[in-house]
Amino acid sequence: MPALPLDDAGPYVAAAYLVFLGLILVYVAIMAAKLARIARELGELTEIVDRRSAARRERADEEEAVPR
Amino acid sequence: MFARGLKPLSIASVVLIVGAFALVFFYAPNDADQGFVQKIFYLHVPVAIVALLGFVAGGVFGIRYLRTGDRSHDLRSYVAIHISLILAVAALVTGSIWARAAWGQWWVWDEPTLVSFLIVFLLYACYQPLRFSIEDPERQARTAAVFAIVAGAFVPLNFMAVRLAESLVHPRVLSATGGSMPGEMRLTFLVALVGMAVLFVTLWKYELTSKQASMQLRALKRALADEDDSWVPTRRSAAPQQL
């Protein structure tokens, strides 16, 4: 089989390596999107927990303020 | 649990892959027969080998799950097969590009190596739909483990059958006699193979860590929902939902 001149072989080699890099990049992008979702949901949960803690503290303060 | 060693692994992956690609283009000589297009070999063959080994690893974790009942092995098996499928796509596409450049055709149907790899790929392409079709998590994990073991055993059998078959055009690179690659080519190939294997392990650990974080988040949501006395619906998924 004769060797392909670089001009002919170059695009094929470039395409093969770019396909691989493209797949890895797409995978990393999907992972980044997942990570962003986890961070957002974690932020929402933290907010809920903070709100609940504040409400509990308020209730406790009110109970203490009521004269017995 | 899964995040340990992720940072050094990530660095090692980048160094090895960049190093391998540098060796491919600046160190390894052009093949006397195929010329520059043979450079695809250093990508295509390691990707295909690591994908097949990943499928076998999925089967090994399947065995460990069935023996111990530990859900983390089911997750390991699922993620190994998931990443191997991505690498198998890369192997099929890069192989097809190489075939077009070297043989003048995108695909050769009477070549055992190509067709057998496609069969293995299509077999594993059924894995995720199979998991998705089973709602009960226990049954899903058990059935998926059995599938992973049977399909994982099929991979080396398939490899041996292909070695015994008469090859028409696809070269045999790894042989009992060590092949006929000159030193520079062999070194480049080995670095690329190790780099690909380390990249696989890194991506595997990334995915495991991400899945574990999602599971913990769901558990936290459930715990908060219980306090609220409301119900958070769980989404049906092919991926394991709890450890």
Interface residues (C-beta under 8 A of the other chain):
Chain A: M1 P2 A3 L4 P5 L6 D8 A9 G10 Y12 V13 A15 A16 Y17 V19 F20 L23 I24 Y27 M31 K34 L35 I38 E41 L42 L45 I48 V49 R52
Chain B: F21 N30 D31 A32 D33 Q34 G35 F36 V37 K39 I40 L43 H44 V47 I86 V89 A90 V93 T94 I97 W98 R100 A101 A102 L199 L203 Y206 E207 S210 A213 S214 L217 L220 K221 L224 E227
